[in-house]
Amino acid sequence: MALSGVHGAGAPVLPDGHVARGRLVRRLAEHRIVVIRANGGWGKSTLAAEAAARHTGEVTWVDLRDVDLDHQGVLRRLLDPLGMDGLVGDERDDDEVAAAVERVMQRRRPTALVVLDEVGPTHWSAVRLLGRALPEPHRLLVLGRRVPDDDRTEADAWPRLTTSDLAFTVDELHLLLVERLPGGLPDVMVEQLCVATGGWSTALRAVVNALGRSPTPHDLGRRLLEDNVVLDALVRDLVDPLDDDARRRLGAAACLPLLDARLARDLGLADTIKAAAELGVPWETPAVGPWTLPDPVADLLRPADPLPLAELQPLTVGLARHGRVLEAARLAVEHHQSDVAGSIVAAASIDDLRGSFKPSMLAFLRSLPDDVIARHPRIDIQVARLLTLMAAYGERNAFVLDRAPRWEDSHPAVAAAIHAERYRDLAYFSATPDPADITAVEALLAAATDLETRCRLEQGLALLLARRDGVDAAEAGLRRAAETAERSGDRHQAALILRDLAWVVLLEQGRLRQVVATFDRVEAMLGPGTTMTAWRINRADTLVTLGELEAADRDLDIAARQAELQHDDQHVAYAAWARAGLDSMRGERLRTLAAVQRAEQLAGDWMDTVTGVLFLSQVADALARVELEEEARERLDAARARREEDDRAVRVAEASVEVRLGAPAAALAAVERLDADELEPFEVPRMLLLEAFARHRAGLEASDAVGRAFAAYQAQGLLEVASLAEPQACRALIPLARSLGAPVPEGVVGGSGRPGPAAPGPEGPDLAAVLSDLHGLRPREVEVLLALRSGGTNAEIAGTLGISPATVRKHLQRAYAALDVRSRAEALVLLSHMEHG
């Protein structure tokens, strides 16, 4: 049996750049059983993965690719992950098995979603039995290219989705374009591209990639409509990296890089397909993911008689050389060369692992025989690193503790590399590190010579020392680890270490400008299009503290959008958490509350950890800043109930809430419970200002406290931030500070330091004329752009104007491109300057 993945696994992770397809997911949810029939590249499995991500119960994903068993064997395969394979046997007929399955599933909670992927005609009788037996409310999705449609059974009545249903709509293509082409394309061009490609997602993604790389996307778009889209866009996207000699060798296959292998056979292209494999043409589109597309190379070359090693070697080497490691290894296994497969995956770079569909790669690595792993021990390193990349920390730690000791005598370098994967997380999840762990990592580091291993060990040691001795002890080690990672060529690992340096060390030392500079370095290292979001949210948080709200707004817009496209609810929630602080410093009450509620809605397991206490404390602070007392106290009470987890954060929140909203006596008491030595350096000026405000409200002498507070702000270069962070205190205390000759902020007290959205009112004809005549905006684009001043969301503006949110988004994209702005905030600033000079 071919090694195609773990049957009964969870749903695949949704790929980068995924566009949510709510209309189709809702259609799936309307029926107990749905069959999705389409060839490769139409997004069957991606759609099922999205449905699984939204399913609140248990998900079981069964991959039937290359499963060639009899009826009972297939039935066992289907029932195994459900824990019922024992129900199948010679002593039971199908009706008895179905009845037994129904009895078991009627008692099972929570609701199960069973996805059967790569279903073929030989599997259909077992699938039909499972569908008949599965009771409400459990659900079944059946995905396949060759699902029968001519049998006259009850299964023939199951609702079906086909390529006409899966075809991308114009709105979905607009969403694809948002990430690669912020200015968008004319509506008519987008509609024609959808028609020209038939809505085939594979072709459209290639088109979008080509447009995103082009310096003249509108011209390229017009050319794509004049020529054959597949011949132009797909060849440009997938074959352009090849040299002229390679293209000559490919011949006709260069025009058909994603055709199904059966059609390739019919066209007599087997030789050129083999040449393509040797040249490393990327047959599967990474943005879609290996689980949705067929692999024409492996399919075409799957032999009745295996190829000799001399003929197989150039094919696998070509695929692996071009980053198609998993495909090369699978091809080797198909030709009964497991040792070749082992050498390919063992030699894969960390970037190869990051670029792979990680669950498939992990399943493949774990399926290799023990004797192959014994000859290629780096396979265990790859498993440990994949588990880290997948954030499967518990599983990773168990694997490390099990496998690393096996190599300590025979391959100590392998053991060290496996151990290195867990030390960074030990520092994050252990309040007090075990001295034995520090001793162990120091010993491993002394012997390690491999740069990839050294940088991870240096990072783990630095963070453990930060826990034990304070953050000052970690700076040199983290800088050394980042340099080592860069020397090894692993820029993603270097970026992760730099993020630790910024967020663990520099922030706690109060070196805010260096925090931002370090994150700027991360961005330069990864490129502005990186899908990594955590560092961008961290940078936005720091920019908010510095009062640079526009730059923070841009970072949070990008981070939230990227996280949403990846269905990464954790980082969507983190971005909303940071936005609550940003919006509160702008004085935007409803937006602050909406951001808090969104973060709470999407918060995952981290809400039950110490991070949850920090979240509750900080959003209570933000809500108090905009004087939403009831909402602020609700979160503060929840944080107080868990005070023992993070007492310092709770006491800071108590001071913030009570000084702004509480009785004078309660405000004074809250401030007095704070110890300046416990505060982060950048928190000290604000707490001094709150202390002065509390004394002022209580009718006590506040002159000295006021002077110290504004002097502390000035010393840190944050004087103008005072009126953003504490507008009420500044309104009350700035007159006193001026009378004392103390430094005071020059900005407008209680504002955001920038022009905000104007109140809705009559639209100035001059402004509309400027936008239309000088910037070339259409009347509807002007209307939508001016509606931004109401402060409403896209949905609210759409409701007011009687159009759809998607149309609002498209008009804004074009308006932003014409005005050369990148966000709503920049557009509002520009409109204000146009209107008021």
FENWOQUI-V648929 format. One record per backbone hydrogen bond with DSSP energy under -1.0 kcal/mol. NH is the residue of the N-H (numbers start at 1). CO is the residue of the C=O. E is the energy in kcal/mol with one decimal. If there is no record, write none. Layout:
BEGIN
{{NH,CO,E} {NH,CO,E}}
END
This chain:
BEGIN
{{4,2,-1.3} {8,61,-1.3} {9,6,-1.1} {9,61,-1.2} {18,15,-1.4} {25,21,-2.3} {26,22,-2.5} {27,23,-1.4} {28,24,-2.4} {29,25,-2.0} {31,28,-1.3} {34,140,-2.0} {35,159,-2.8} {36,142,-3.5} {37,161,-2.9} {38,144,-1.6} {41,292,-1.5} {42,39,-1.1} {47,43,-2.4} {48,44,-2.2} {49,45,-2.7} {50,46,-2.1} {51,47,-2.4} {52,48,-2.5} {53,49,-2.3} {54,50,-1.3} {58,111,-2.0} {60,113,-2.6} {61,9,-2.4} {62,115,-3.1} {64,117,-2.8} {67,64,-2.1} {74,70,-2.6} {75,71,-2.3} {76,72,-2.4} {77,73,-2.0} {78,74,-2.3} {79,75,-2.2} {80,76,-2.1} {83,80,-2.2} {84,79,-2.7} {87,84,-2.0} {88,85,-1.5} {92,89,-1.6} {97,93,-2.2} {98,94,-2.9} {99,95,-2.2} {100,96,-2.2} {101,97,-2.7} {102,98,-2.5} {103,99,-2.1} {104,100,-2.1} {105,101,-2.7} {106,102,-1.9} {113,58,-2.9} {114,139,-2.6} {115,60,-3.0} {116,141,-3.0} {117,62,-3.0} {119,143,-3.2} {123,120,-1.6} {127,123,-2.1} {128,124,-2.8} {129,125,-1.6} {130,126,-2.2} {131,127,-2.6} {132,128,-2.1} {133,129,-1.9} {134,130,-2.0} {138,135,-1.5} {139,112,-2.6} {140,32,-2.6} {141,114,-2.7} {142,34,-2.5} {143,116,-3.0} {144,36,-2.0} {156,153,-1.5} {157,154,-1.5} {158,155,-1.6} {161,35,-2.7} {165,162,-1.1} {166,162,-2.1} {167,163,-1.6} {168,199,-2.5} {173,169,-2.0} {174,170,-2.1} {175,171,-1.8} {176,172,-1.9} {177,173,-2.1} {178,174,-1.4} {181,177,-3.4} {184,181,-2.6} {190,186,-2.2} {191,187,-2.6} {192,188,-2.2} {193,189,-2.3} {194,190,-2.0} {195,191,-2.0} {196,192,-3.1} {197,193,-1.9} {199,194,-1.2} {200,197,-1.4} {202,41,-1.1} {204,200,-2.4} {205,201,-2.6} {206,202,-1.8} {207,203,-2.4} {208,204,-2.8} {209,205,-2.5} {210,206,-2.4} {211,207,-2.7} {212,208,-2.7} {213,209,-1.4} {214,210,-1.1} {220,216,-2.2} {221,217,-2.9} {222,218,-2.1} {223,219,-2.2} {224,220,-2.7} {225,221,-1.4} {226,222,-1.3} {227,223,-2.4} {232,228,-2.1} {233,229,-1.8} {234,229,-1.1} {236,232,-2.7} {237,233,-2.7} {238,234,-2.4} {239,235,-2.7} {240,235,-1.0} {242,239,-2.2} {247,243,-2.0} {248,244,-2.2} {249,245,-2.1} {250,246,-1.9} {251,247,-2.0} {253,250,-1.6} {254,251,-1.5} {255,252,-1.7} {256,253,-1.4} {259,256,-1.3} {264,260,-1.9} {265,261,-2.4} {266,262,-2.2} {267,263,-2.0} {268,265,-1.8} {269,264,-2.6} {273,269,-2.6} {274,270,-2.2} {275,271,-2.1} {276,272,-2.3} {277,273,-2.2} {278,274,-2.2} {279,275,-1.9} {281,276,-2.2} {283,281,-1.4} {288,285,-1.6} {289,285,-2.2} {292,289,-2.0} {299,295,-2.8} {300,296,-2.9} {301,297,-2.4} {311,308,-1.1} {312,308,-2.3} {313,309,-2.8} {316,312,-2.2} {317,313,-2.8} {318,314,-2.1} {319,315,-2.1} {320,316,-2.6} {321,317,-2.7} {322,318,-1.1} {323,320,-1.9} {324,319,-2.7} {325,323,-1.2} {328,324,-2.2} {329,325,-2.6} {330,326,-2.6} {331,327,-2.4} {332,328,-2.0} {333,329,-2.1} {334,330,-2.4} {335,331,-1.2} {336,333,-2.2} {337,332,-2.7} {341,337,-2.0} {342,338,-2.6} {343,339,-2.1} {344,340,-1.9} {345,341,-2.3} {346,342,-2.2} {347,343,-1.4} {353,349,-1.7} {354,350,-2.4} {355,351,-2.2} {358,356,-1.1} {361,357,-2.2} {362,358,-3.0} {363,359,-2.4} {364,360,-2.3} {365,361,-2.6} {366,362,-2.3} {368,365,-1.0} {373,369,-1.9} {374,370,-2.5} {375,371,-1.2} {376,372,-1.4} {379,376,-2.1} {380,377,-1.5} {382,378,-2.3} {383,379,-2.1} {384,380,-2.2} {385,381,-2.5} {386,382,-2.5} {387,383,-2.4} {388,384,-1.7} {389,385,-2.6} {390,386,-2.0} {391,388,-1.8} {392,387,-2.4} {393,391,-1.5} {396,392,-2.8} {397,393,-2.9} {398,394,-2.0} {399,395,-2.3} {400,396,-2.8} {401,397,-2.5} {402,398,-1.5} {403,399,-3.2} {404,400,-2.1} {406,403,-1.1} {407,404,-1.6} {411,407,-2.6} {415,411,-2.0} {416,412,-2.4} {417,413,-2.0} {418,414,-2.2} {419,415,-2.7} {420,416,-2.2} {421,418,-1.2} {422,419,-1.8} {426,422,-1.5} {427,423,-1.4} {428,424,-1.3} {429,425,-2.4} {437,434,-1.2} {438,434,-1.4} {439,435,-2.4} {440,436,-2.3} {441,437,-2.6} {442,438,-2.1} {443,439,-2.0} {444,440,-2.3} {445,441,-2.4} {446,442,-1.9} {448,444,-1.4} {454,450,-2.7} {455,451,-2.6} {456,452,-1.1} {457,453,-2.3} {458,454,-3.2} {459,455,-2.0} {460,456,-2.6} {461,457,-2.7} {462,458,-2.3} {463,459,-2.1} {464,460,-2.2} {465,461,-2.5} {466,462,-1.9} {467,463,-1.8} {468,464,-1.9} {469,465,-3.8} {470,466,-1.4} {473,470,-1.4} {474,471,-1.9} {478,474,-2.5} {479,475,-2.4} {480,476,-2.3} {481,477,-2.4} {482,478,-2.5} {483,479,-2.1} {484,480,-2.2} {485,481,-2.5} {486,482,-2.3} {487,483,-2.4} {488,484,-1.8} {489,486,-1.1} {490,485,-2.0} {491,489,-1.2} {494,490,-2.1} {495,491,-2.4} {496,492,-2.1} {497,493,-2.3} {498,494,-2.4} {499,495,-2.1} {500,496,-1.8} {501,497,-2.4} {502,498,-2.6} {503,499,-2.9} {504,500,-2.8} {505,501,-1.1} {506,501,-2.4} {507,502,-1.9} {509,505,-1.8} {510,507,-1.6} {511,506,-2.5} {512,510,-1.6} {515,511,-1.7} {516,512,-2.2} {517,513,-2.4} {518,514,-2.3} {519,515,-2.1} {520,516,-2.4} {521,517,-1.8} {522,518,-1.9} {523,519,-2.4} {524,520,-2.3} {525,521,-2.1} {526,522,-2.5} {527,523,-2.7} {530,527,-1.8} {537,533,-2.0} {538,534,-2.4} {539,535,-2.5} {540,536,-2.2} {541,537,-2.4} {542,538,-2.0} {543,539,-2.6} {544,540,-2.4} {545,541,-1.9} {546,542,-1.7} {547,544,-1.4} {548,543,-2.5} {549,547,-1.5} {552,548,-1.8} {553,549,-2.5} {554,550,-2.1} {555,551,-2.1} {556,552,-2.5} {557,553,-2.4} {558,554,-2.3} {559,555,-2.9} {560,556,-2.6} {561,557,-2.1} {562,558,-2.7} {563,559,-2.5} {564,560,-2.5} {565,561,-2.4} {566,562,-1.5} {567,564,-1.4} {568,563,-3.2} {569,567,-1.2} {572,568,-1.9} {573,569,-2.6} {574,570,-2.0} {575,571,-2.3} {576,572,-2.2} {577,573,-2.4} {578,574,-2.3} {579,575,-2.3} {580,576,-1.9} {581,577,-1.2} {582,578,-1.9} {583,579,-3.3} {584,580,-2.0} {585,581,-1.5} {587,584,-1.0} {588,583,-2.4} {589,587,-1.1} {592,588,-2.1} {593,589,-2.4} {594,590,-2.6} {595,591,-2.4} {596,592,-2.2} {597,593,-2.6} {598,594,-2.3} {599,595,-2.3} {600,596,-2.3} {601,597,-2.3} {602,598,-1.9} {603,599,-1.1} {607,604,-1.8} {608,605,-2.0} {609,606,-1.6} {612,606,-1.0} {612,609,-1.1} {614,610,-1.8} {615,611,-2.5} {616,612,-2.5} {617,613,-2.3} {618,614,-2.6} {619,615,-2.7} {620,616,-1.7} {621,617,-1.7} {622,618,-2.2} {623,619,-2.7} {624,620,-2.1} {625,621,-1.8} {626,622,-1.1} {627,624,-1.6} {628,623,-2.7} {629,627,-1.1} {632,628,-2.5} {633,629,-2.9} {634,630,-1.7} {635,631,-1.6} {636,632,-2.3} {637,633,-2.7} {638,634,-1.6} {639,635,-2.1} {640,636,-2.7} {641,637,-1.8} {642,639,-1.6} {643,640,-1.7} {645,642,-2.1} {650,646,-1.7} {651,647,-2.4} {652,648,-2.2} {653,649,-2.1} {654,650,-2.6} {655,651,-2.2} {656,652,-2.2} {657,653,-2.7} {658,654,-2.8} {659,655,-2.2} {660,656,-1.2} {661,657,-2.9} {662,658,-1.9} {667,663,-2.4} {668,664,-2.4} {669,665,-2.3} {670,666,-2.2} {671,667,-2.1} {672,668,-2.4} {673,669,-1.0} {674,671,-1.6} {678,675,-2.1} {683,680,-1.7} {687,683,-2.1} {688,684,-2.4} {689,685,-2.2} {690,686,-2.4} {691,687,-2.2} {692,688,-2.3} {693,689,-2.3} {694,690,-2.7} {695,691,-2.2} {696,692,-2.4} {697,693,-2.7} {698,694,-1.7} {699,696,-1.3} {700,695,-2.8} {706,702,-2.7} {707,703,-2.5} {708,704,-2.4} {709,705,-2.2} {710,706,-2.2} {711,707,-2.0} {712,708,-2.1} {713,709,-2.1} {714,710,-2.4} {715,711,-2.4} {716,712,-1.4} {717,714,-1.5} {718,713,-2.7} {721,718,-1.4} {722,719,-1.2} {725,721,-2.6} {726,722,-2.8} {730,726,-2.3} {731,727,-2.4} {732,728,-1.8} {733,729,-2.5} {734,730,-2.4} {737,733,-2.7} {738,734,-2.8} {739,735,-1.9} {740,736,-1.2} {741,738,-1.1} {742,737,-2.5} {751,748,-1.6} {768,764,-2.1} {769,765,-2.2} {770,766,-2.5} {771,767,-2.5} {772,768,-2.1} {773,769,-3.7} {774,770,-1.7} {775,770,-1.1} {777,771,-2.0} {782,778,-2.4} {783,779,-2.3} {784,780,-2.4} {785,781,-2.6} {786,782,-2.7} {787,783,-1.4} {788,785,-1.3} {789,786,-1.4} {790,787,-1.7} {791,788,-2.3} {797,793,-2.7} {798,794,-2.6} {799,795,-2.3} {800,796,-2.0} {801,797,-2.4} {802,798,-1.4} {803,798,-2.0} {808,804,-2.0} {809,805,-2.6} {810,806,-2.1} {811,807,-2.6} {812,808,-2.5} {813,809,-2.4} {814,810,-2.1} {815,811,-2.4} {816,812,-3.2} {817,813,-2.1} {818,814,-2.3} {819,815,-2.2} {821,816,-2.2} {827,823,-2.0} {828,824,-2.4} {829,825,-2.2} {830,826,-2.4} {831,827,-2.7} {832,828,-2.3} {833,829,-2.2} {834,830,-2.5} {835,831,-2.3} {836,832,-2.8} {837,833,-2.0}}
END
